[in-house]
Amino acid sequence: MKRTGLVTVLFLLIIYLTSCEKTPPSQVDGEASLDVTVMWDSSSVPEDTVWAPLPNAKVILSSEYGLSSFQTNQNGLARITGIPSAIYQISARGLHPLDSSILFVGTKKSIEVYSGKVVSADIFTQPISASGISINELYVGGPVNNFYFFYDQYIELYNSSDETKYLDGMIVARLSGHDNCGPGCDWGNDGDIDGVTYIFKFPGNPGEHNYPFEPHTFKVLAQTAYDHTQTVSTSIDLSKADWEFYNQLSASDFDNPNVPNLYNIRMDRTVDFYVSLTSDVIIIADGRDTVWSDGIDIETILDGVEYQSNGTRMKTLDPRVDRGWVKSPPKYGGKSMERRQPGTDTNDGTLDWMILDHPTPGYQ
């Protein structure tokens, strides 16, 4: 009995020494710090770059812990403290200090931040148009089915600005590439992107005000504005979409009389506005350039998205339109791709987009 009692005491002593008397950690996670400095090119001549701090820019951190946003001070600095140790993706966006029609965006990837340390990161931004209109959601892979149904595709737009925009004369195009480079490339470096496969146009002309797009609202552009649940129960009802792609040259393309149309302007195409279920490039442009045969001028493009089913294929969309690519869900899975936040366009689709378990036409 005495020996048993001694063994018990020794066992308890070992537990005590290996647990209660452990030296407490000297650092607690959540005490990491990050200094992000956002810069913009203030020179008028590209070859003579003068980087200046960008005040009041929005800085977005993305990590395994989710998204968080901060703002730079007048010196272009966002001092971020009390964050967990992680590998962060950082994006920044801010308006030109002298011209609010120009938006500066920039990214920094894979920044490792550790508890107890202050890590610095400089982001050098590039200008894009601050039109306010962006592609917000893509549902292209089709509903859950085993007989190749994908006719419920749609593109959702969002107006992130505080003013009414107008869709008159704008174009939506699918880019399938050029013989000498991939979809969305600028072959010849002449300021346009080539390889237009399908191109459909909103009625009217750029600058007219017949088709308003209210601030902070969505517009759903349906491939076919029909209640597709009547065909496939796992599909969606697009009978009340805001717009419908309609090819007037097709003898069989369905036309919902209650939904206004985008019309085909490529006369050698007689099918609907189809896009790939897994990998493609889609753009929306203001419509000043509709001569698709020699490419669409980059300066007219409001937004563009390149999506891929995996990251093995080379990115081809010109970085002036978007510097990343979006991970697409498997086809016939009933899932869609959507921006993490409506209108949050940092010009890097890799950071901006995520996969949804189900489509959300007309809402976030």
N, C-alpha and C positions, 0 to 999 in steps of 0.2 A: 504493500500500500504506500510505504514511504517513497519507494522508487517511482511509483506511478505519479505521486504528487510532485516529485521533483521534475519529472518529464513535463508535466503540465505547466509548471512555473517557467521552465526554460522555453517552452513553446510560446507562452504568452509574452515572455521577454523579447523573443525574436520578432514577434508581430509588432511590439511596441517600438523596437529599434528601427524596423524597416518602414514604419508608417508615421507614427506620431513625431519622431525626431528628424524627419527629412527636412533638409534645408529648403525653405520656401523659395519659389522662383523669384529672381531679381527683377524680372520684367513681366508685365501683364499685357496680354494681347489686347489690341484696341488702343494702344498708345503710339501707333505709328503716325508719321507726319509726312506730308507731301507738299512741296512748293511748285506750283505750276505757273509758268510765265508764258503768256500768249502774246505773239508778235504779229505785225502785219507789215507788208512792203510799202513804205511811204514814198518810195521814189517814183518818178514818172517814167524813167527809162529802165526797162527790165535788167539790162546789163549792169546797172549801177544801183544794186539793191541797198536800201537803207531800212533796216528793221526797227520799227518803233513799237512801243507797248500798246496793246489794244485794251482800252478800259471798258468796263461793264460787259465783258464777254462772258458767256455762259460756259462753264466747264462741267462736263459730264463724266463721271467715273463709272466704269462697268467692271464687275468682278463676280466671283462666285456668290457674293453676298447681295448681288442685285445692282440697281442703279442709284446714284445720288448726284445731285447737281449743286454747283457753287458759282460764285461770280467773282470776276477779277476786279481789283481796285483801280484807281487812276494810274497806277504804275504797271498795269497789265498782270498783276500778281494775284493768284488765288492761294492763300495759305490754308491748307487743309490739315486739321489735326484730329487726333482721337479716332483714327480709322484702323480697322483690323489688318493684320499682315496678310497680303495676298498679291497676286499678279493682276495688275490693273490695265485696262484699256482706257485711254483718255481721249476725249474729243472736245473740241472747243468751237464756238461759233459766236460771232459778234458783228454788229453793223459797222460799216465804214464810218469813221468819225465825222466825215464831211459830206457823205452821200448815202442816204439811208436805202437807196435802191440796190446797193452792193452789199452782199453778205460775205464775210470771211469765215472760212471753215478750215479746220486742221485736226489731225489725229496723231496720237503717239501710242504705240502698241507694246504690250508685254513689259510693263514697268514693275519691277519687283520692289515691294515696300515691306520693311521689317519693323517690328515693334522696337521702340527705343531709338530709331534712326530717323533723320530728316532726309528725304530723297528729293532731288530737284529735277524738273523736266521742263524743257523749252518746247513750245509748239509754234511752228512757223506756218501761218495760215495762208490760204489762197482764196482769191475772190470768186464768187459765183453770183448769179442773179438772185435777188431776194424777192422773187415773184410771189411767194406765199403758196403757190400751188405745187403739190407733190403727189407722187404715187404712194398711197398709204397701205394698200393691201392687194395681194395677188392671190387669187384662188384659181389654180390652173390644173391641178392633178386629178380632178374628178372625184366623185363620191365613192364610197365603198361599194364595189360591184365587181363582177367577174365576166362582164361581157363588153368591156372597152367603151363605157359611156363617159364622155368628158364634155358634153355640150353645155354644161352649166358654168363654164369659166366666166370670171368677171375681173375687172380692174376697178379698184376703188381709189378715188382722188380725195384730197383734203385741202381746204383753204385755211392755212394757219395764220393768215394775216388778220388785221383788225378792220379791213375794208372789203367791200364787195368787189370781186373780180368778175370778168366776163369771159365766157368760153368761145365766143364768136371766132370762127376761123381756125381754131387750134387743131392740131393733128396728133394722132396717136399712131405709132408705128412699131412694127416688129422688125428687128435687124438680124438677119441670118448670116451676115458676114460677106467677105470679099475673097476672091480666089487667093489673094496674096497675104491676107491677114484675117483674124477672126471677127465675130460679130461685134459691131460697135467701134471698130478701129477707124483711124483716120489714115487711109491709104493715100500716100503722096504728101502727107503733112500740109494739106491745103485748107485746114480749118473746118472740115466737115466730117461726118461719120457716114460710112458707106454700107452697102449691103441691105437696102430696104427691101423686105419681102412683102409685107402688107402695110398699107398706109390708109387710114380712114380719117375723115375730117368732120369737125363740127360745122353746122350751117353758118353762113355769113362770112365776114371778113375780119381780120385782126383790127382791133380798134373800135369795132361796133359794140353796141350795148343792148343786145336783144336776149342774151342768155346768161343771166346773172348767176354767180356762185357766191353765196352769202358767206361772211366770215365765220370761221370755226364750224364749218359744216362739211358733210361728205357728199360725194356724188358716185353712184354705182354705175359703171359702164358694163352692161351685160353682153356677152357674146350672143345670147338669145334670151330676150325678155319673156320668159315663160315659167310657169310653175312646174319645175322639173321633178317635183315629188310625185307628179302624176305618172311619170315614166319610171323613176327609180326612187323608192321610198326613202333612201338614205341621202338623197340630194336636197336641194334648196329651192325655195320659191323666189324667182326673179321677175315675176310678172309685174311688179311695181318698181322695177329699177328706174333710175333717173334717165338713163340713155341706153340705146341699143345699137350695137354694130349691125349694119344692114348693107349687104352688097346688092345694089340695084341691078347688077349685071347677072345675078344668079336667078335661075327660074324656080329654085326650090328653097331659097333662104326665107325662113319664117320672119314675119314682120308684125310686131304687136302694134296695133293702131293707136294705143293709148300711151305709148312711150316714144319720145322723139329719137331720131336716128342720127348716127354718125355714118357718113357715106364713103364708100370706096372711091379713091381717086387714082388708083393704079388700074388702068383699063385692061391690062392683060390678065388680071386676077378675077376669077368668077366664083370664088368661094368666100365663106365667112372669115372673120378675123380670128383664126386659130393660132394658138401659141403652143410651144412644146410643154409637155407635162412635167418635165424635169429640169431642162436647161435652156435658157433663152435670154434675149435682151429686148427690153421694151422701153420706149421713150415717149414723152409728151413734149410737144414744142408749140411755140406761140403762133405758128402758121405763116410767118413772113417768108419762109422758104418751103415751097411745096414741090420743087423740082427734084423728085426723089432719085432720078437716074444718076445724078452726079453727087449724091450724098446730101444730108441735111446739115445746114450750117450749125456749128456747135453753139454759137452765140444766141441762137433762137431756141435752144433746148431748155425747157424748164426743169425737167427731172428725167432720170433714166435709172433703170434697175437691171442688173445682171444677176440671174439666179442659176445655181448649179446643184446637182444632186450630190456631188462630192467635190473635194478640193483638188482633185488630181488634174483637172483640165486647166489650161492656162487662162488667166483672166484676160479678156480682150476689149471690154468696154473702155473707151478713152477715159483716162483719169480726170480730165477736165469735166466730165459728166458725173462720174462716181469712181472713187478710188478703191472700192471693195467689191465683194460679191455676196449674194444672199444664199444661205443654205436652204435648199428646197426639200420638202417632205417627199416620201415615196409616192409614186402615182397610185391612183385608186385607193387612197387612204382617207379621203374626206377631210384633209387638213389644208390649211392655208398659210401664207406668209404675210406678216404684218409688221409695221414699224412698232418699236417698243413703246413709243409715245407719239400721238398724232402730230404730224408736222415736224418732228425732230429729225432733221435731215442734216447730218454732219458731212455729207458727201462721202461717206464710207459705209456702204451697205452691210459690211461684215459686223459693224458695231450697232447699226441702227435697227436691224431687223431680227425677228424671231419667228419660230414656227408655232402656229395655233392648232389646237386639237380639233377645232371646227371653224368654218368660215363665219365672219361677222359682217355681212354686207350692210353698209350704212351706219355702222356704229363701231365703237372701240371696246 
